[in-house]
Amino acid sequence: MSLIQPGSSPRRALLLVDVINAFFDERGAFHYPAAGEVLPALRGLLETARRAGRLVVHAREAHHPGLADHEEKKLPRHCLAGEFDAAFFPGLEPAGVEVEVRKRRYSAFFATDLALLLAEQGVEEVLVVGVKTNVCIRATVQDAFAHGFRPVVVRGASNSNRPHLHEAVLEDVVHYFGEVVDLDEAVRRLEVAG
């Protein structure tokens, strides 16, 4: 197990959002068939980030069993810690020095130490992938920007069960928060120094 070594600016990190059974397993409470379409891209980006020695963060929704939760005002009780839905999808679990961030809201930044972690590692640019573009990806990207990071959404490595909202979010990301790049460009950014 090697430590993430400081590199030249800009430091990049890969942030996987909600790559958990709830969305990607057919038995998951929030599964939608199109979720599986991003799995090859997620696997490829994760392998690239690992080979390049990038910081990899796995943010997953995991709520406290038996306790009240504000999200229940909008959604039924879901993704309880220790249960099937909140488990990482097989083959895309954290490994080595990769970091898990447990979140209880849509954004991977809200009430977590993600901003502190990224700042400590000198990260400037965050490649954000996973699901769903119009909910957790959007909230995470908006908060990444608010914290002073440069968020990048990778086309083909995120999607939604509402394709029109997916496209609207990508448009908003370009106009207000960061960048949208294709898979080849994301791989290139992970591989090159910086």
WOBEL-V326482 format. One record per residue. RES is the residue in one small letter. SS is DSSP state (a for helix, b for strand, c for the rest). BURIAL is 1 if it has 16 or more other C-alpha atoms within 10 Angstrom, else 0. D_CENTER is the distance of its C-alpha to the mean C-alpha in Angstrom with 1 decimal. Layout:
BEGIN
res,ss,burial,d_center
RES,SS,BURIAL,D_CENTER
RES,SS,BURIAL,D_CENTER
END
This chain:
BEGIN
res,ss,burial,d_center
m,c,0,22.8
s,c,0,22.6
l,c,0,21.3
i,c,0,19.0
q,c,0,21.7
p,c,0,21.9
g,c,0,22.1
s,c,0,23.4
s,c,0,21.8
p,c,0,19.2
r,b,1,17.0
r,b,1,13.6
a,b,1,10.5
l,b,1,7.6
l,b,1,4.2
l,b,1,2.8
v,b,1,2.5
d,c,1,6.2
v,c,1,7.5
i,b,1,10.7
n,a,1,14.3
a,a,1,14.5
f,a,1,13.0
f,a,1,13.8
d,c,1,17.1
e,c,0,20.1
r,c,0,21.2
g,c,1,18.1
a,c,0,18.9
f,c,1,16.5
h,c,1,16.8
y,c,1,17.5
p,a,0,18.9
a,a,1,16.9
a,a,1,13.6
g,a,1,15.2
e,a,0,15.8
v,a,1,12.3
l,a,1,12.8
p,a,0,15.1
a,a,1,12.8
l,a,1,9.9
r,a,0,12.9
g,a,0,14.4
l,a,1,11.7
l,a,1,11.2
e,a,0,15.0
t,a,1,15.5
a,a,1,13.4
r,a,1,15.4
r,a,0,18.7
a,a,0,18.2
g,c,1,17.7
r,c,1,14.5
l,b,1,12.6
v,b,1,9.6
v,b,1,7.5
h,b,1,6.4
a,b,1,5.8
r,b,1,8.0
e,b,1,10.6
a,c,1,14.0
h,b,1,17.1
h,c,0,20.5
p,c,0,23.0
g,c,0,26.2
l,c,0,25.3
a,c,0,25.0
d,c,0,21.6
h,a,0,21.4
e,a,0,19.0
e,a,0,21.9
k,a,0,23.6
k,c,0,21.4
l,c,0,20.2
p,c,0,22.1
r,c,1,21.4
h,c,1,18.3
c,c,1,15.9
l,b,1,18.5
a,c,1,17.9
g,c,0,19.8
e,c,0,20.0
f,a,1,19.0
d,a,1,16.4
a,a,1,14.3
a,c,1,14.7
f,b,1,12.2
f,c,1,13.1
p,c,0,15.9
g,c,0,15.5
l,c,1,11.7
e,c,0,12.4
p,c,1,12.3
a,c,0,15.5
g,c,0,17.8
v,c,0,16.7
e,c,1,12.9
v,b,1,11.7
e,b,1,10.6
v,b,1,9.9
r,b,1,11.4
k,b,1,11.1
r,c,1,13.9
r,c,1,13.0
y,c,1,10.7
s,c,1,9.3
a,c,1,7.5
f,c,1,10.6
f,c,1,13.3
a,c,0,15.7
t,c,1,13.6
d,c,0,14.5
l,a,1,11.4
a,a,1,13.5
l,a,0,16.3
l,a,0,14.6
l,a,1,13.5
a,a,0,16.9
e,a,0,18.7
q,c,1,17.4
g,c,1,18.4
v,b,1,15.1
e,b,1,15.7
e,b,1,13.2
v,b,1,9.4
l,b,1,8.1
v,b,1,4.9
v,b,1,4.6
g,b,1,5.0
v,b,1,7.3
k,c,1,9.4
t,a,1,9.9
n,a,1,12.7
v,a,0,11.5
c,a,1,8.2
i,a,1,6.7
r,a,1,10.2
a,a,1,10.6
t,a,1,7.8
v,a,1,9.3
q,a,1,12.7
d,a,1,12.4
a,a,1,11.2
f,a,1,14.3
a,a,0,16.4
h,c,0,15.9
g,c,0,17.2
f,c,1,14.3
r,b,1,14.1
p,b,1,10.9
v,b,1,10.8
v,b,1,9.4
v,b,1,10.5
r,b,1,13.0
g,b,1,13.3
a,b,1,9.8
s,b,1,8.8
n,b,1,11.6
s,c,1,13.4
n,c,1,16.6
r,c,0,18.1
p,a,0,18.2
h,a,0,20.2
l,a,1,17.6
h,a,1,14.9
e,a,1,17.4
a,a,0,18.4
v,a,1,15.0
l,a,1,14.8
e,a,0,18.3
d,a,0,17.6
v,a,1,14.8
v,a,0,17.6
h,a,0,20.2
y,a,0,18.8
f,a,1,15.7
g,b,1,15.0
e,b,1,15.0
v,b,1,14.2
v,b,1,15.1
d,c,0,16.0
l,a,1,15.0
d,a,0,18.1
e,a,0,17.4
a,a,1,13.9
v,a,1,15.7
r,a,0,18.5
r,a,1,16.6
l,a,1,15.1
e,a,1,18.7
v,c,0,20.8
a,c,0,21.8
g,c,1,20.2
END
